[in-house]
Amino acid sequence: MKVVTFGELMLRLAPNGYYRFFQNDQMQATFGGGEANVAVSLANYGVDSVYVTKLPKHAIGEAAVNSLRYFGVDTSKIVRGGDRVGIYFLEKGASQRGSVCIYDRAHSAIAEAKASDFDWDAIFEGADWFHFTGITPALGGELVTICEDACRAAKARGIKISCDLNYRGKLWTRAEAREAMTKLCHYVDVCIANEEDAKDVFGIEAENTDIYSGKLNHEGYQSVAKKLADTFGFEKVAITLRTSISANDNDWAGMLYDGESYSFSKSYHLHIVDRVGGGDSFGAGLIYALLSGKNSAAAIEFAVAASALKHSIEGDYNRVSVAEVEKLAGGDGSGRVQR
């Protein structure tokens, strides 16, 4: 199995623990980004994982690349150039105080990339799957064109394409997102979304659901998934279902629609260590499960279990194995010490 992902790798700066921004003079520096997080998860599952982006040649760019190499991600297709690595500042929330994310990514190397930087035919040699998110085309410049070039090249090779809609209101408007993602989604085979994405991007909303009160209507999400599939011809639509009790405590589940049936996972009560990358770990788990031949019910259980584990791990990257995910998906969520 060989999976190619494409997006922006950023420097993450976060206060220690649950401190607020500059409550003290220390910040933890790590790296992360939607598609990079997926690449790391897949590498940890033993998949031949290739990550594509553009990063500067300087020391920070090299550190970003090395953060992926550590996990065995293939970084040979990363284009080197540009002046800066995008940054995001994260303040982790607690109890009723929500987390805060501030972007400093304008004029990053990938945001100023050109379509001519990427040789997609060479990049997709031997690939089985291509994954990107709605964050990447939102970065501006030529990224919508670059994403479409990638999708067109992948489709010509018969490569499966997945996309996590991942709407980010700080990057573009709903109208801009709808125009670009309508174009790109016609190439996509597997669509991944959360409770808000389908509404924000395409105006498709689950009925009788309030994500803030914790009231989720399963029938409403079945309707959302079917409307998405009917509109764009998706083979599968996966939706994550998060009930937010507080910043620390969420209930977490997922649904997969395969054009015929709807499979809902078991629900996990999460006491959260770090929720950033939770959706990416879900996407990676789904990709791995589908490439491994799991049926819809088993695939959604694997994806949700993988993501549940990510919520217990600091940083963007999900540092778990297939065996650990299978153990949780199989029902062992006791958290007992392993001796």
C-alpha positions as CSV (number, residue, x, y, z in Angstrom):
1,M,0.0,0.0,0.0
2,K,1.3,3.4,-0.9
3,V,-0.5,6.6,0.1
4,V,0.4,10.2,-1.0
5,T,-0.8,13.2,1.0
6,F,-0.4,16.9,0.2
7,G,-0.7,20.0,2.3
8,E,1.1,22.4,4.7
9,L,3.4,21.4,7.5
10,M,3.5,24.0,10.2
11,L,5.5,24.9,13.3
12,R,3.3,24.6,16.3
13,L,4.0,26.8,19.3
14,A,2.0,26.1,22.5
15,P,2.3,27.2,26.1
16,N,3.1,24.4,28.5
17,G,0.2,22.4,29.9
18,Y,-2.9,24.6,30.1
19,Y,-1.2,28.0,30.5
20,R,-2.7,30.8,28.5
21,F,-0.7,32.6,25.8
22,F,2.4,34.1,27.4
23,Q,1.3,33.3,30.9
24,N,4.9,32.3,31.3
25,D,7.9,32.7,28.9
26,Q,8.0,29.2,27.6
27,M,6.5,27.6,24.4
28,Q,6.7,24.0,23.2
29,A,7.8,23.8,19.6
30,T,6.5,20.9,17.5
31,F,5.3,20.4,14.0
32,G,1.9,19.4,12.5
33,G,-0.6,19.9,9.7
34,G,-3.6,18.0,8.5
35,E,-2.1,15.9,5.7
36,A,1.2,15.5,7.5
37,N,-0.6,14.1,10.5
38,V,-2.3,11.6,8.2
39,A,1.1,10.6,6.7
40,V,2.6,10.0,10.1
41,S,-0.3,7.8,11.2
42,L,-0.2,5.7,8.1
43,A,3.6,5.3,8.4
44,N,3.0,4.0,12.0
45,Y,0.6,1.5,10.5
46,G,3.3,0.2,8.2
47,V,2.0,1.9,5.0
48,D,4.4,3.3,2.5
49,S,3.5,6.9,3.2
50,V,4.6,9.8,1.0
51,Y,4.2,13.4,2.1
52,V,4.3,16.3,-0.4
53,T,4.6,20.0,0.5
54,K,7.0,22.9,-0.1
55,L,9.4,24.0,2.7
56,P,12.3,26.4,3.0
57,K,15.8,25.1,2.8
58,H,16.8,26.7,6.2
59,A,17.2,25.0,9.6
60,I,13.5,25.3,10.6
61,G,12.4,23.8,7.2
62,E,14.9,21.0,7.7
63,A,13.6,20.4,11.3
64,A,10.1,20.1,9.9
65,V,11.2,17.5,7.3
66,N,13.1,15.6,10.0
67,S,10.0,15.4,12.2
68,L,8.4,13.3,9.4
69,R,11.5,11.3,8.7
70,Y,11.6,10.2,12.3
71,F,8.4,8.2,11.7
72,G,9.5,6.8,8.3
73,V,7.5,9.1,6.1
74,D,8.9,9.4,2.6
75,T,9.9,13.0,2.3
76,S,11.7,12.7,-1.1
77,K,8.9,14.5,-3.0
78,I,9.0,17.6,-0.7
79,V,9.9,20.7,-2.8
80,R,12.4,22.9,-1.1
81,G,12.2,26.7,-1.5
82,G,10.4,29.8,-0.3
83,D,11.2,31.9,2.8
84,R,9.1,30.7,5.7
85,V,7.4,27.9,7.5
86,G,3.8,28.6,8.5
87,I,3.2,28.8,12.3
88,Y,0.2,28.2,14.4
89,F,-0.1,29.1,18.1
90,L,-2.2,26.8,20.2
91,E,-3.7,27.5,23.7
92,K,-5.2,24.3,25.0
93,G,-8.6,24.8,26.7
94,A,-9.8,23.3,29.9
95,S,-13.2,22.8,31.4
96,Q,-15.5,25.4,30.0
97,R,-12.7,27.4,28.4
98,G,-12.2,26.4,24.8
99,S,-8.9,25.9,23.0
100,V,-7.7,28.8,20.8
101,C,-5.7,28.5,17.6
102,I,-4.0,31.5,16.0
103,Y,-2.5,31.2,12.5
104,D,0.6,33.0,11.3
105,R,0.9,31.3,7.9
106,A,0.6,34.0,5.3
107,H,3.4,33.9,2.7
108,S,4.6,30.5,3.8
109,A,6.5,28.4,1.2
110,I,3.5,26.3,0.3
111,A,1.1,29.2,0.2
112,E,3.4,30.8,-2.5
113,A,4.0,27.6,-4.3
114,K,3.6,27.4,-8.1
115,A,1.8,24.7,-10.1
116,S,5.1,24.1,-11.9
117,D,6.8,23.0,-8.6
118,F,5.1,19.6,-8.6
119,D,5.5,16.8,-11.0
120,W,2.4,14.8,-10.1
121,D,3.1,12.0,-12.6
122,A,6.4,11.3,-10.8
123,I,4.9,11.8,-7.4
124,F,2.1,9.3,-8.0
125,E,4.3,6.5,-9.4
126,G,3.2,3.3,-7.7
127,A,0.6,5.1,-5.5
128,D,-2.7,3.5,-4.5
129,W,-4.3,6.5,-2.7
130,F,-4.1,10.3,-2.6
131,H,-5.4,12.4,0.4
132,F,-5.8,16.1,0.8
133,T,-8.0,18.4,2.9
134,G,-10.0,21.5,2.4
135,I,-7.3,23.5,4.3
136,T,-4.8,23.2,1.5
137,P,-6.8,25.0,-1.3
138,A,-7.8,27.6,1.3
139,L,-4.2,28.8,1.6
140,G,-4.6,31.0,-1.5
141,G,-2.2,31.6,-4.4
142,E,-2.2,28.7,-6.9
143,L,-3.3,26.1,-4.4
144,V,-6.7,25.4,-5.8
145,T,-5.1,24.9,-9.2
146,I,-2.4,22.7,-7.7
147,C,-4.9,20.6,-5.9
148,E,-6.9,20.1,-9.0
149,D,-3.8,19.2,-11.0
150,A,-3.0,16.6,-8.3
151,C,-6.6,15.2,-8.4
152,R,-6.6,15.1,-12.2
153,A,-3.3,13.2,-12.3
154,A,-4.4,10.8,-9.6
155,K,-7.7,10.1,-11.3
156,A,-5.9,9.4,-14.6
157,R,-3.9,6.7,-12.8
158,G,-6.9,5.1,-11.2
159,I,-5.8,6.2,-7.7
160,K,-8.4,6.5,-5.0
161,I,-8.8,10.0,-3.7
162,S,-10.0,11.1,-0.2
163,C,-10.7,14.6,1.0
164,D,-11.4,15.8,4.5
165,L,-13.5,18.9,4.0
166,N,-12.0,20.6,7.0
167,Y,-13.5,24.1,6.7
168,R,-11.5,26.8,8.3
169,G,-13.3,30.2,8.5
170,K,-10.0,32.0,9.3
171,L,-8.6,31.0,5.9
172,W,-11.5,31.7,3.5
173,T,-15.2,32.5,3.3
174,R,-18.0,30.0,2.9
175,A,-18.6,31.2,-0.6
176,E,-14.9,30.8,-1.6
177,A,-14.9,27.3,0.0
178,R,-18.0,26.3,-1.8
179,E,-16.7,27.4,-5.2
180,A,-13.4,25.6,-4.8
181,M,-14.5,22.5,-3.1
182,T,-17.4,22.0,-5.5
183,K,-14.8,21.8,-8.3
184,L,-12.4,19.5,-6.3
185,C,-15.0,17.2,-4.8
186,H,-16.0,15.8,-8.2
187,Y,-12.7,14.0,-8.3
188,V,-13.1,12.6,-4.8
189,D,-14.0,9.0,-4.0
190,V,-14.1,9.1,-0.1
191,C,-15.3,12.3,1.6
192,I,-14.6,12.9,5.3
193,A,-16.5,15.6,7.2
194,N,-17.5,16.5,10.7
195,E,-20.8,17.9,12.1
196,E,-20.1,21.4,10.8
197,D,-18.2,21.0,7.5
198,A,-21.0,19.9,5.3
199,K,-23.1,22.8,6.5
200,D,-20.3,25.4,6.2
201,V,-19.1,24.4,2.8
202,F,-22.2,23.1,1.0
203,G,-25.1,24.2,3.1
204,I,-26.1,20.6,3.9
205,E,-27.2,20.4,7.5
206,A,-28.3,17.6,9.8
207,E,-31.8,18.1,11.1
208,N,-32.7,18.2,14.8
209,T,-29.0,18.5,15.8
210,D,-27.3,21.0,18.0
211,I,-23.5,20.4,18.3
212,Y,-23.3,22.8,21.2
213,S,-26.0,21.2,23.4
214,G,-24.7,17.7,22.6
215,K,-27.9,16.6,20.8
216,L,-26.9,14.6,17.7
217,N,-29.5,13.0,15.4
218,H,-28.2,9.9,13.7
219,E,-31.0,10.0,11.0
220,G,-30.0,13.6,10.2
221,Y,-26.4,12.6,9.5
222,Q,-27.6,9.7,7.3
223,S,-29.4,12.3,5.3
224,V,-26.3,14.5,5.1
225,A,-24.1,11.6,4.0
226,K,-26.6,10.6,1.3
227,K,-26.9,14.2,0.0
228,L,-23.2,14.5,-0.3
229,A,-22.8,11.2,-2.1
230,D,-25.7,12.0,-4.5
231,T,-24.3,15.4,-5.3
232,F,-20.7,14.5,-5.9
233,G,-20.8,10.8,-6.7
234,F,-18.7,9.9,-3.6
235,E,-18.3,6.1,-3.1
236,K,-18.1,6.6,0.6
237,V,-18.9,9.4,3.1
238,A,-17.5,9.3,6.6
239,I,-18.7,11.7,9.3
240,T,-17.2,12.2,12.8
241,L,-19.7,12.7,15.6
242,R,-18.4,14.7,18.5
243,T,-20.5,15.6,21.5
244,S,-18.6,18.3,23.4
245,I,-19.4,18.2,27.1
246,S,-16.5,20.5,27.9
247,A,-13.0,21.3,26.5
248,N,-11.7,18.2,28.4
249,D,-14.6,15.8,28.0
250,N,-16.1,14.7,24.7
251,D,-18.1,11.8,23.4
252,W,-16.7,10.6,20.1
253,A,-18.1,8.3,17.4
254,G,-18.4,8.1,13.6
255,M,-20.5,7.0,10.7
256,L,-19.7,5.6,7.3
257,Y,-22.1,5.5,4.4
258,D,-21.0,3.3,1.5
259,G,-23.8,4.0,-0.9
260,E,-26.0,1.2,0.5
261,S,-25.8,1.1,4.2
262,Y,-24.9,3.3,7.2
263,S,-22.5,2.0,9.8
264,F,-22.2,3.7,13.1
265,S,-19.3,3.0,15.5
266,K,-19.5,2.6,19.2
267,S,-19.2,5.8,21.2
268,Y,-16.2,6.6,23.3
269,H,-16.1,9.0,26.3
270,L,-12.9,10.9,26.0
271,H,-10.9,12.7,28.7
272,I,-8.8,14.8,26.3
273,V,-5.1,15.4,26.6
274,D,-4.8,17.1,23.1
275,R,-7.5,17.1,20.5
276,V,-5.6,18.7,17.7
277,G,-5.1,16.1,14.9
278,G,-8.1,14.1,16.1
279,G,-9.9,14.3,12.8
280,D,-6.6,13.6,10.9
281,S,-6.1,10.4,12.9
282,F,-9.7,9.4,12.0
283,G,-9.0,10.0,8.3
284,A,-5.7,8.0,8.5
285,G,-7.5,5.1,10.3
286,L,-10.2,5.1,7.7
287,I,-7.7,5.1,4.8
288,Y,-5.8,2.2,6.4
289,A,-8.9,0.2,7.1
290,L,-10.3,0.6,3.6
291,L,-7.0,-0.2,1.9
292,S,-6.7,-3.3,4.2
293,G,-10.0,-4.6,2.9
294,K,-12.1,-4.1,6.0
295,N,-15.9,-3.9,5.5
296,S,-17.7,-0.6,6.4
297,A,-18.6,-1.6,9.9
298,A,-15.0,-2.7,10.7
299,A,-13.5,0.3,8.9
300,I,-15.5,2.9,10.9
301,E,-14.7,1.1,14.2
302,F,-10.9,1.2,13.4
303,A,-11.0,4.9,12.4
304,V,-12.9,6.0,15.5
305,A,-10.7,3.9,17.8
306,A,-7.6,5.4,16.2
307,S,-8.9,8.9,16.7
308,A,-10.0,8.2,20.3
309,L,-6.4,7.2,21.1
310,K,-5.0,10.3,19.5
311,H,-7.0,12.5,21.9
312,S,-4.7,11.0,24.7
313,I,-1.5,12.0,23.0
314,E,0.3,15.4,23.1
315,G,1.1,17.0,19.7
316,D,-0.4,16.7,16.3
317,Y,1.0,13.3,15.5
318,N,-0.8,10.1,16.4
319,R,1.8,7.8,17.9
320,V,0.0,4.5,17.9
321,S,0.2,1.1,16.2
322,V,-2.3,-1.1,14.4
323,A,-2.3,-3.5,17.3
324,E,-3.2,-0.7,19.8
325,V,-6.0,0.5,17.6
326,E,-7.3,-3.0,17.0
327,K,-7.3,-3.7,20.8
328,L,-9.4,-0.6,21.5
329,A,-11.7,-1.3,18.5
330,G,-12.2,-4.8,19.8
331,G,-13.6,-3.5,23.1
332,D,-10.6,-3.2,25.4
333,G,-10.8,0.4,26.5
334,S,-10.0,-0.2,30.2
335,G,-6.8,1.7,30.2
336,R,-5.2,-0.8,32.5
337,V,-1.5,-1.0,32.9
338,Q,0.1,-3.4,30.4
339,R,2.7,-5.7,32.1
